[in-house]
């Protein structure tokens, strides 16, 4: 490996799919053009592990599929999601982006500062209406911007 880190920009575009596009950039992002854009760094893992004297965790320690499941979710679809704060509670979330088998979710009533990712086959996500059958409670997220009594 070359031992270098490159910048990858992931941001919303004006395309008809409303999905995220990934582009390698060579110029710095300024305040003027950074609206709705994140920088994701990629690296050469072999070089990184050598420099930090680390070793990778064995693949068998992970519960994900070696071949990721298909992602059939679409932007703006609603689902139930386990609370990141307590798995006893369920919140409404909206699919706002995706990268392969990962969904970028936004808790309804919250801004994008607390978006998070879940795998499409995660037990933390469910179709709307299943929380009761799982013996869980529906609640406004801690970061809900309005009066919690108005949630849902």
Contact map, one row per residue, 1 for C-alpha under 8 A:
11100000000000000000000000000000000000000001011000000000000000000000000000000000000000000000000000000000000000000000000000000000000000000000000000000000
11110000000000000000000000000000000000000001001000000000000000000000000000000000000000000000000000000000000000000000000000000000000000000000000000000000
11111000000000000000000000000000000000000011001100000000000000000000000000000000000000000000000000000000000000000000000000000000000000000000000000000000
01111100000000000000000000000000000000000011000000000000000000000000000000000000000000000000000000000000000000000000000000000000000000000000000000000000
00111110000000000000000000000000000000001111000000000000000000000000000000000000000000000000000000000000000000000000000000000000000000000000000000000000
00011111000000000000000100000000000000001110000000000000000000000000000000000000000000000000000000000000000000000000000000000000000000000000000000000000
00001111100000000000000111000000000000111100000000000000000000000000000000000000000000000000000000000000000000000000000000000000000000000000000000000000
00000111110000000000011110000000000000111100000000000000000000000000000000000000000000000000000000000000000000000000000000000000000000000000000000000000
00000011111000000000111110000000000011110000000000000000000000000000000000000000000000000000000000000000000000000000000000000000000000000000000000000000
00000001111100000001111000000000000011110000000000000000000000000000000000000000000000000000000000000000000000000000000000000000000000000000000000000000
00000000111110000001110000000000000111000000000000000000000000000000000000000000000000000000000000000000000000000000000000000000000000000000000000000000
00000000011111000111100000000000000110000000000000000000000000000000000000000000000000000000000000000000000000000000000000000000000000000000000000000000
00000000001111100111100000000000000000000000000000000000000000000000000000000000000000000000000000000000000000000000000000000000000000000000000000000000
00000000000111110100000000000000000000000000000000000000000000000000000000000000000000000000000000000000000000000000000000000000000000000000000000000000
00000000000011111110000000000000000000000000000000000000000000000000000000000000000000000000000000000000000000000000000000000000000000000000000000000000
00000000000001111100000000000000000000000000000000000000000000000000000000000000000000000000000000000000000000000000000000000000000000000000000000000000
00000000000000111110000000000000000000000000000000000000000000000000000000000000000000000000000000000000000000000000000000000000000000000000000000000000
00000000000111111111000000000000000000000000000000000000000000000000000000100000000000000000000010000000000000000000000000000000000000000000000000000000
00000000000110101111100000000000000000000000000000000000000000000000000000100000000000000000000011000000000000000000000000000000000000000000000000000000
00000000011110000111110000000000000000000000000000000000000000000000000000000000000000000000000011100000000000000000000000000000000000000000000000000000
00000000111110000011111000000000000000000000000000000000000000000000000000000000000000000000000000000000000000000000000000000000000000000000000000000000
00000001111000000001111100000000000000000000000000000000000000000000000000000000000000000000000000000000000000000000000000000000000000000000000000000000
00000001110000000000111110000000000000000000000000000000000000000000000000000000000000000000000000000000000000000000000000000000000000000000000000000000
00000111100000000000011111000000000000000000000000000000000000000000000000000000000000000000000000000000000000000000000000000000000000000000000000000000
00000011100000000000001111110000000000000000000000000000000000000000000000000000000000000000000000000000000000000000000000000000000000000000000000000000
00000010000000000000000111110000000000000000000000000000000000000000000000000000000000000000000000000000000000000000000000000000000000000000000000000000
00000000000000000000000011111000000000000000000000000000000000000000000000000000000000000000000000000000000000000000000000000000000000000000000000000000
00000000000000000000000011111100000000000000000000000000000000000000000000000000000000000000000000000000000000000000000000000000000000000000000000000000
00000000000000000000000000111110110000000000000000000000000000000000000000000000000000000000000000000000000000000000000000000000000000000000000000000000
00000000000000000000000000011111110000000000000000000000000000000000000000000000000000000000000000000000000000000000000000000000000000000000000000000000
00000000000000000000000000001111111000000000000000000000000000000000000000000000000000000000000000000000000000000000000000000000000000000000000000000000
00000000000000000000000000000111111000000000000000000000000000000000000000000000000000000000000000000000000000000000000000000000000000000000000000000000
00000000000000000000000000001111111000000000000000000000000000000000000000000000000000000000000000000000000000000000000000000000000000000000000000000000
00000000000000000000000000001111111111000000000000000000000000000000000000000000000000000000000000000000000000000000000000000000000000000000000000000000
00000000000000000000000000000011111110000000000000000000000000000000000000000000000000000000000000000000000000000000000000000000000000000000000000000000
00000000001100000000000000000000011111000000000000000000000000000000000000000000000000000000000000000000000000000000000000000000000000000000000000000000
00000000111100000000000000000000011111100000000000000000000000000000000000000000000000000000000000000000000000000000000000000000000000000000000000000000
00000000111000000000000000000000010111110000000000000000000000000000000000000000000000000000000000000000000000000000000000000000000000000000000000000000
00000011110000000000000000000000000011111000000000000000000000000000000000000000000000000000000000000000000000000000000000000000000000000000000000000000
00000011110000000000000000000000000001111100000000000000000000000000000000000000000000000000000000000000000000000000000000000000000000000000000000000000
00001111000000000000000000000000000000111110000000000000000000000000000000000000000000000000000000000000000000000000000000000000000000000000000000000000
00001111000000000000000000000000000000011111000000000000000000000000000000000000000000000000000000000000000000000000000000000000000000000000000000000000
00111100000000000000000000000000000000001111100100000000000000000000000000000000000000000000000000000000000000000000000000000000000000000000000000000000
11111000000000000000000000000000000000000111111100000000000000000000000000000000000000000000000000000000000000000000000000000000000000000000000000000000
00000000000000000000000000000000000000000011111110000000000000000000000000000000000000000000000000000000000000000000000000000000000000000000000000000000
10000000000000000000000000000000000000000001111111000000000000000000000000000000000000000000000000000000000000000000000000000000000000000000000000000000
11100000000000000000000000000000000000000001111111100000000000000000000000000000000000000000000000000000000000000000000000000000000000000000000000000000
00100000000000000000000000000000000000000011111111110000000000000000000000000000000000000000000000000000000000000000000000000000000000000000000000000000
00000000000000000000000000000000000000000000111111111111000000000000000000000000000000000000000000000000000000000000000000000000000000000000000000000000
00000000000000000000000000000000000000000000011111111100000000000000000000000000000000000000000000000000000000000000000000000000000000000000000000000000
00000000000000000000000000000000000000000000001111111100000000000000000000000000000000000000000000000000000000000000000000000000000000000000000000000000
00000000000000000000000000000000000000000000000111111100000000000000000000000000000000000000000000000000000000000000000000000000000000000000000000000000
00000000000000000000000000000000000000000000000011111110000000000000000000000000000000000000000000000000000000000000000000000000000000000000000000000000
00000000000000000000000000000000000000000000000011111111000000000000000000000000000000000000000000000000000000000000000000000000000000000000000000000000
00000000000000000000000000000000000000000000000010001111100000000000000000000000000000000000000000000000000000000000000000000000000000000000000000000000
00000000000000000000000000000000000000000000000010000111110000000000000000000000000000000000000000000000000000000000000000000000000000000000000000000000
00000000000000000000000000000000000000000000000000000011111010000000000000000000000000000000000000000000000000000000000000000000000000000000000000000000
00000000000000000000000000000000000000000000000000000001111111000000000000000000000000000000000000000000000000000000000000000000000000000000000000000000
00000000000000000000000000000000000000000000000000000000111111000000000000000000000000000000000000000000000000000000000000000000000000000000000000000000
00000000000000000000000000000000000000000000000000000000011111100000000000000000000000000000000000000000000000000000000000000000000000000000000000000000
00000000000000000000000000000000000000000000000000000000111111100000000000000000000000000000000000000000000000000000000000000000000000000000000000000000
00000000000000000000000000000000000000000000000000000000011111110000000000000000000000000000000000000000000000000000000000000000000000000000000000000000
00000000000000000000000000000000000000000000000000000000000111111000000000000000000000000000000000000000000000000000000000000000000000000000000000000000
00000000000000000000000000000000000000000000000000000000000001111101000000000000000000000000000000000000000000000000000000000000000000000000000000000000
00000000000000000000000000000000000000000000000000000000000000111111100000000000000000000000000000000000000000000000000000000000000000000000000000000000
00000000000000000000000000000000000000000000000000000000000000011111000000000000000000000000000000000000000000000000000000000000000000000000000000000000
00000000000000000000000000000000000000000000000000000000000000001111100000000000000000000000000000000000000000000000000000000000000000000000000000000000
00000000000000000000000000000000000000000000000000000000000000011111110000000000000000000000000000001000000000000000000000000000000000000000000000000000
00000000000000000000000000000000000000000000000000000000000000001011111000000000000000000000000000001000000000000000000110000000000000000000000000000000
00000000000000000000000000000000000000000000000000000000000000000001111100000000000000000000000000001000000000000000000100000000000000000000000000000000
00000000000000000000000000000000000000000000000000000000000000000000111110000000000000000000000000011100000000000000000100000000000000000000000000000000
00000000000000000000000000000000000000000000000000000000000000000000011111000000000000000000000000000000000000000000000000000000000000000000000000000000
00000000000000000000000000000000000000000000000000000000000000000000001111101000000000000000001000000010000000000000000000000000000000000000000000000000
00000000000000000000000000000000000000000000000000000000000000000000000111111000000000000000001000000000000000000000000000000000000000000000000000000000
00000000000000000110000000000000000000000000000000000000000000000000000011111000000000000000011110000000000000000000000000000000000000000000000000000000
00000000000000000000000000000000000000000000000000000000000000000000000001111100000000000000011100000000000000000000000000000000000000000000000000000000
00000000000000000000000000000000000000000000000000000000000000000000000011111110000000000000011000000000000000000000000000000000000000000000000000000000
00000000000000000000000000000000000000000000000000000000000000000000000000011111000000000001111000000000000000000000000000000011000000000000000000000000
00000000000000000000000000000000000000000000000000000000000000000000000000001111100000000001111000000000000000000000000000001111000000000000000000000000
00000000000000000000000000000000000000000000000000000000000000000000000000000111110000000111100000000000000000000000000000001111111000000000000000000000
00000000000000000000000000000000000000000000000000000000000000000000000000000011111000000111100000000000000000000000000000011100000000000000000000000000
00000000000000000000000000000000000000000000000000000000000000000000000000000001111101111110000000000000000000000000000000011000000000000000000000000000
00000000000000000000000000000000000000000000000000000000000000000000000000000000111111111110000000000000000000000000000000000000000000000000100000000000
00000000000000000000000000000000000000000000000000000000000000000000000000000000011111100000000000000000000000000000000000000000000000000000000000000000
00000000000000000000000000000000000000000000000000000000000000000000000000000000001111100000000000000000000000000000000000000000000000000000000000000000
00000000000000000000000000000000000000000000000000000000000000000000000000000000011111111000000000000000000000000000000000000000000000000000000000000000
00000000000000000000000000000000000000000000000000000000000000000000000000000000011111111100000000000000000000000000000000000000000000000000000000000000
00000000000000000000000000000000000000000000000000000000000000000000000000000000011001111100000000000000000000000000000000000000000000011000000000000000
00000000000000000000000000000000000000000000000000000000000000000000000000000000011001111110000000000000000000000000000000000000000000011110000000000000
00000000000000000000000000000000000000000000000000000000000000000000000000000001111000111111000000000000000000000000000000000000001000011110000000000000
00000000000000000000000000000000000000000000000000000000000000000000000000000001111000001111100000000000001100000000000000000000000000000111100000000000
00000000000000000000000000000000000000000000000000000000000000000000000000000111100000000111110000000000001100000000000000000001000000000000000000000000
00000000000000000000000000000000000000000000000000000000000000000000000000000111100000000011111000000000111100000000000000000000000000000000000000000000
00000000000000000000000000000000000000000000000000000000000000000000000000111110000000000001111100000000111100000000000000000000000000000000000000000000
00000000000000000000000000000000000000000000000000000000000000000000000011111110000000000000111111000011110000000000000000000000000000000000000000000000
00000000000000000000000000000000000000000000000000000000000000000000000000110000000000000000011111000011110000000000000000000000000000000000000000000000
00000000000000000111000000000000000000000000000000000000000000000000000000100000000000000000001111100011100000000000000000000000000000000000000000000000
00000000000000000011000000000000000000000000000000000000000000000000000000000000000000000000001111111111000000000000000000000000000000000000000000000000
00000000000000000001000000000000000000000000000000000000000000000000000000000000000000000000000011111111000000000000000000000000000000000000000000000000
00000000000000000000000000000000000000000000000000000000000000000000001000000000000000000000000001111100000000000000000000000000000000000000000000000000
00000000000000000000000000000000000000000000000000000000000000000001111000000000000000000000000001111110000000000000001100000000000000000000000000000000
00000000000000000000000000000000000000000000000000000000000000000000001000000000000000000000000001111111000000000000111100000000000000000000000000000000
00000000000000000000000000000000000000000000000000000000000000000000000010000000000000000000001111101111100000000000111100000000000000000000000000000000
00000000000000000000000000000000000000000000000000000000000000000000000000000000000000000000001111100111110000000011110000000000000000000000000000000000
00000000000000000000000000000000000000000000000000000000000000000000000000000000000000000000111110000011111000000011110000000000000000000000000000000000
00000000000000000000000000000000000000000000000000000000000000000000000000000000000000000000111100000001111101110111000000000000000000000000000000000000
00000000000000000000000000000000000000000000000000000000000000000000000000000000000000000011110000000000111111100110000000000000000000000000100000000000
00000000000000000000000000000000000000000000000000000000000000000000000000000000000000000011110000000000011111000000000000000000000000000000000100000000
00000000000000000000000000000000000000000000000000000000000000000000000000000000000000000000000000000000001111100000000000000000000000000000000111000010
00000000000000000000000000000000000000000000000000000000000000000000000000000000000000000000000000000000011111111100000000000000000000000000001110000000
00000000000000000000000000000000000000000000000000000000000000000000000000000000000000000000000000000000011011111110000000000000000000000000000000000000
00000000000000000000000000000000000000000000000000000000000000000000000000000000000000000000000000000000010001111110000000000000000000000000000000000000
00000000000000000000000000000000000000000000000000000000000000000000000000000000000000000000000000000000000001111110000000000000000000000000000000000000
00000000000000000000000000000000000000000000000000000000000000000000000000000000000000000000000000000000011001111111000000000000000000000000000000000000
00000000000000000000000000000000000000000000000000000000000000000000000000000000000000000000000000000001111000111111100000000000000000000000000000000000
00000000000000000000000000000000000000000000000000000000000000000000000000000000000000000000000000000001110000000111110000000000000000000000000000000000
00000000000000000000000000000000000000000000000000000000000000000000000000000000000000000000000000000111100000000011111000000000000000000000000000000000
00000000000000000000000000000000000000000000000000000000000000000000000000000000000000000000000000000111100000000001111101011000000000000000000000000000
00000000000000000000000000000000000000000000000000000000000000000000000000000000000000000000000000001110000000000000111111000000000000000000000000000000
00000000000000000000000000000000000000000000000000000000000000000000111000000000000000000000000000001110000000000000011111001000000000000000000000000000
00000000000000000000000000000000000000000000000000000000000000000000100000000000000000000000000000000000000000000000001111101000000000000000000000000000
00000000000000000000000000000000000000000000000000000000000000000000000000000000000000000000000000000000000000000000011111111000000000000000000000000000
00000000000000000000000000000000000000000000000000000000000000000000000000000000000000000000000000000000000000000000000011111100000000000000000000000000
00000000000000000000000000000000000000000000000000000000000000000000000000000000110000000000000000000000000000000000010001111100000000000000000000000000
00000000000000000000000000000000000000000000000000000000000000000000000000000011110000000000000000000000000000000000010111111110000000000000000000000000
00000000000000000000000000000000000000000000000000000000000000000000000000000011100000000000000000000000000000000000000000111111011000000000000000000000
00000000000000000000000000000000000000000000000000000000000000000000000000000111000000000000000000000000000000000000000000001111110000000000000000000000
00000000000000000000000000000000000000000000000000000000000000000000000000000111000000000001000000000000000000000000000000000111111000000000000000000000
00000000000000000000000000000000000000000000000000000000000000000000000000000001000000000000000000000000000000000000000000000011111100000000000000000000
00000000000000000000000000000000000000000000000000000000000000000000000000000001000000000000000000000000000000000000000000000111111111000000000000000000
00000000000000000000000000000000000000000000000000000000000000000000000000000001000000000100000000000000000000000000000000000101111111111100000000000000
00000000000000000000000000000000000000000000000000000000000000000000000000000000000000000000000000000000000000000000000000000000111111111000000000000000
00000000000000000000000000000000000000000000000000000000000000000000000000000000000000000000000000000000000000000000000000000000011111110000000000000000
00000000000000000000000000000000000000000000000000000000000000000000000000000000000000000000000000000000000000000000000000000000011111110000000000000000
00000000000000000000000000000000000000000000000000000000000000000000000000000000000000000000000000000000000000000000000000000000001111111000000000000000
00000000000000000000000000000000000000000000000000000000000000000000000000000000000000011100000000000000000000000000000000000000001111111100000000000000
00000000000000000000000000000000000000000000000000000000000000000000000000000000000000011100000000000000000000000000000000000000001100111110000000000000
00000000000000000000000000000000000000000000000000000000000000000000000000000000000000001110000000000000000000000000000000000000001000011111000000000000
00000000000000000000000000000000000000000000000000000000000000000000000000000000000000001110000000000000000000000000000000000000000000001111100000000010
00000000000000000000000000000000000000000000000000000000000000000000000000000000000000000010000000000000000000000000000000000000000000000111110100010010
00000000000000000000000000000000000000000000000000000000000000000000000000000000001000000010000000000000001000000000000000000000000000000011111100000000
00000000000000000000000000000000000000000000000000000000000000000000000000000000000000000000000000000000000000000000000000000000000000000001111100000000
00000000000000000000000000000000000000000000000000000000000000000000000000000000000000000000000000000000000001000000000000000000000000000000111110000000
00000000000000000000000000000000000000000000000000000000000000000000000000000000000000000000000000000000000111000000000000000000000000000001111111110000
00000000000000000000000000000000000000000000000000000000000000000000000000000000000000000000000000000000000011000000000000000000000000000000001111100000
00000000000000000000000000000000000000000000000000000000000000000000000000000000000000000000000000000000000010000000000000000000000000000000000111110100
00000000000000000000000000000000000000000000000000000000000000000000000000000000000000000000000000000000000000000000000000000000000000000000000111111110
00000000000000000000000000000000000000000000000000000000000000000000000000000000000000000000000000000000000000000000000000000000000000000001000101111110
00000000000000000000000000000000000000000000000000000000000000000000000000000000000000000000000000000000000000000000000000000000000000000000000000111110
00000000000000000000000000000000000000000000000000000000000000000000000000000000000000000000000000000000000000000000000000000000000000000000000001111111
00000000000000000000000000000000000000000000000000000000000000000000000000000000000000000000000000000000000010000000000000000000000000000011000000111111
00000000000000000000000000000000000000000000000000000000000000000000000000000000000000000000000000000000000000000000000000000000000000000000000000000111
